[in-house]
């Protein structure tokens, strides 16, 4: 512990630089261009107004195990080609939000419509004790 204090005390600029770089790396998934995350309340509001479709991109087995009511299970290739998804916003759902962010970024870069990802994924949904359909 004394070594850490010694390092911080004698290398303030280096320590600050490391802290800033670490923060940037942690925030990079949310800084991606043209991709927006949506929180639980925003997602629920859009779905209730029939303005968005919850699209679960986890594997079919994970989806069967537990999923959000009114969500559809599909993969990224289907999202790109399926015309029923063209006129509404898509809210991509995965386990924790990281995979849906990557897929949303990929689809958005190909010029598709309004693609959002659920921040925290289905884990956040469950942690907030929202309804789940279980096997």
RAJOBEL-V14768 format. One line per field, one symbol per residue. burial: # if it has 16 or more other C-alpha atoms within 10 Angstrom, else .. Layout:
burial = ???
This chain:
burial = ............................#.....####.#..#..##....#######....#...##..####.#..##....#...#############.###.##.....#########.##..........
